């Protein structure tokens, strides 16, 4: 009996606001992960989140970021 092949899904990078920063970004919901625009340079201070309101520029230090798998 062979072991079924596991499909590895690729997940895009995503980000959510860190606690305490919600007042700075009223468009973003707490504890919600948003797709992160991966075209941003690694040394950039800001990143772009894709939200229901459109692309939103957010300071990188205000976010928890999960890299894509």
Phi, psi and omega in degrees: 000127181267151178279129180301143180288131178272134176271128178267122179271144176263127180250132178289153175300147180215166183211156174219159180290142173285152178303140178097351182254005185297326180294335180282338184226077185296343180286340185264140178270145179293147176059022176251132178273135179242145176298139182255133178289116186277001179277358182286141178290143182302328182271002183292143178284330182246152172231164179250126175257140176269110183243168175299341180268003184108187179289137183231127178277127183228142178292132185304322182290347179274001189239152163263127184243133174249125178287156177292152180259000000 
